Amino acid sequence: MKATWMYGAGDVRVIDVPDPRIELPTDAVVRVVAACVCGSDLHPYRKMHQSERGAGKGHEFVGIVDEVGAEVTTVRPGDFVIAPFMISCGECDFCREGLQTSCRFSQGWGEHGAAGAQAEAVRVPLADGTLVAVPAGFDEALVPSLLTLSDVYGTGHHAAVTARVRSGQTVAVIGDGAVGLLAALSAVRLGAERVILLGRHEDRTDLGVAFGVTDVVPERGDEAVARVRELTDGDGVHAVLEAVGYPDAYETALGVVRAGGVISRVGVPQYTDGDIGRRLWWPNATLTGGVAPVRAYVEELLPGVLDGSVEPGRVFDRELPLEDAAEGYRLMNEREALKVLLRP
Amino acid sequence: MKATWMYGAGDVRVIDVPDPRIELPTDAVVRVVAACVCGSDLHPYRKMHQSERGAGKGHEFVGIVDEVGAEVTTVRPGDFVIAPFMISCGECDFCREGLQTSCRFSQGWGEHGAAGAQAEAVRVPLADGTLVAVPAGFDEALVPSLLTLSDVYGTGHHAAVTARVRSGQTVAVIGDGAVGLLAALSAVRLGAERVILLGRHEDRTDLGVAFGVTDVVPERGDEAVARVRELTDGDGVHAVLEAVGYPDAYETALGVVRAGGVISRVGVPQYTDGDIGRRLWWPNATLTGGVAPVRAYVEELLPGVLDGSVEPGRVFDRELPLEDAAEGYRLMNEREALKVLLRP
């Protein structure tokens, strides 16, 4: 079958690999209906050292179950399934607490030389814990939105939930990528009265407005902080959803958070140290977030996707055949695409 | 009257100052029954630049109301009152949210050249918002415990509350000063099953055990982290209550927090930058805490003090007449005393 492999910075190829098969009784094999390129894939795309072995790529997909191992009970062949971006057992204490990203048996996709989700099919370890069958079955029109439940929508929701967004609040979202936009949608969904989106790509912030964003701040750095303060009578916002991961985004978050407010970071931090001195401490601001346990949120978010009351799939602005995965990476890396959907 | 003044590092004097009087209709004048020296007073005691004017000291006291301004309605002359370590209006949005430390009219004691609480009497601005009358009236035996409601008990409680300590959890407390010990007591009170106290002063950790601490870890740094990990099967603790404020305490907190856990800092951070990269982010650990709005907690904590079910006043191991305030500072600075109570 075809699968996407990365061999170094800027070097993505679609190659032939052996078809996946059941290796353990807890496995499933899923034919991929749609996969995508993630903002986090762009970090290795920019800096991976050249490697002969390379790495299978892709950690977000929806598909049709082809075969299941003897111990798999929650999905069966023919089921249309959503696969979160991490594999989890569903039974350990962390899974039961809703922190599947810290599952005692957690794995990523494409590890140990296996294909990732940007492929024609995937072996799914711990299928019972990992996969969620869509109760309504396959629906072509819903594919993009269901695909967001594998990562970006769940991640945006995680930002809003961990920031304790609730009715009547003012929220700032830093970053107009797919996660930022869906963090904004999630804040709206959780009742935020005012959602301020910090982003400078007009086509993206327009989509934010369609999702319910009330104010767009295209400024950056100190000017962005001043603008958000101005919009909030000097007080700052109850919650900051930081969906970028660079130090300046954290600085901005610190600059706009209200006393007693929360900064939630869901972009992978591309830095180690940050200011956690009196600027954070004196106003009792909280710093939270982390890698999103999206598996925990599928059941809660699925009904809104199925009934069409939210359309997170609108973040996909380009669709390419799997063979063109390299072009998908290029488009996202050069910000010519917001988010690319790949079709095997 | 007599009042304590600091003129520079190590230079504390009890001097004669004019008696306080009602200046605004929202003021009260309170005769101090007991005040104390705070761990945070030791920072200027160690590094304050010499000043001719100096500064009035003390921000924790209980006393008897002597006189009230025309607009004061919640306390009256003769009331036995607790004064939190910050002045707050009680009516603004932050006060109503329970974040009195961010009150729009907040002030500290001893500002603008006025006497602080280490004095015979104090002018209390915004008396209605700030003071809490003890319903049962004056009780000599309860003075030390009631005095802790003005800072250290409320601050320890704030650590436990913001760290979301709840029934059945494992909690680590970093620091065996008065705040650390009362954070431990608070964690026990909120239902923690296991409370691990990191401290090396045996007389203090013994008091921690009396408060309900289950494990004492005298090691420091990496050894302390290893010990706490060992005590928790490698997982770390649900909540870390950091009551020190130095960078190594934060490092230890980061080392012992469980995935999905919370670090709450209530010691004033004596640093700016800290590690908030993937070590914090990947396990979804939360960093919270801040200057404690102790006014918010008086009503909740008072009944346990009045009925004797908790005895936070046990942190006072020395009592001195006000005239000996300088000796009180020396005793605390040299760790000869855990916490010093001053009697005018």
Boltz contact constraints between the chains, C-beta under 6 A:
constraints:
  - contact:
      token1: [A, 99]
      token2: [B, 260]
      max_distance: 6.0
  - contact:
      token1: [A, 102]
      token2: [B, 259]
      max_distance: 6.0
  - contact:
      token1: [A, 259]
      token2: [B, 102]
      max_distance: 6.0
  - contact:
      token1: [A, 260]
      token2: [B, 99]
      max_distance: 6.0
  - contact:
      token1: [A, 269]
      token2: [B, 277]
      max_distance: 6.0
  - contact:
      token1: [A, 269]
      token2: [B, 281]
      max_distance: 6.0
  - contact:
      token1: [A, 271]
      token2: [B, 277]
      max_distance: 6.0
  - contact:
      token1: [A, 272]
      token2: [B, 275]
      max_distance: 6.0
  - contact:
      token1: [A, 272]
      token2: [B, 277]
      max_distance: 6.0
  - contact:
      token1: [A, 273]
      token2: [B, 273]
      max_distance: 6.0
  - contact:
      token1: [A, 273]
      token2: [B, 275]
      max_distance: 6.0
  - contact:
      token1: [A, 274]
      token2: [B, 276]
      max_distance: 6.0
  - contact:
      token1: [A, 275]
      token2: [B, 272]
      max_distance: 6.0
  - contact:
      token1: [A, 275]
      token2: [B, 273]
      max_distance: 6.0
  - contact:
      token1: [A, 276]
      token2: [B, 274]
      max_distance: 6.0
  - contact:
      token1: [A, 277]
      token2: [B, 269]
      max_distance: 6.0
  - contact:
      token1: [A, 277]
      token2: [B, 272]
      max_distance: 6.0
  - contact:
      token1: [A, 281]
      token2: [B, 269]
      max_distance: 6.0
  - contact:
      token1: [A, 281]
      token2: [B, 290]
      max_distance: 6.0
  - contact:
      token1: [A, 282]
      token2: [B, 291]
      max_distance: 6.0
  - contact:
      token1: [A, 284]
      token2: [B, 290]
      max_distance: 6.0
  - contact:
      token1: [A, 286]
      token2: [B, 288]
      max_distance: 6.0
  - contact:
      token1: [A, 287]
      token2: [B, 287]
      max_distance: 6.0
  - contact:
      token1: [A, 288]
      token2: [B, 286]
      max_distance: 6.0
  - contact:
      token1: [A, 290]
      token2: [B, 281]
      max_distance: 6.0
  - contact:
      token1: [A, 290]
      token2: [B, 284]
      max_distance: 6.0
  - contact:
      token1: [A, 291]
      token2: [B, 282]
      max_distance: 6.0
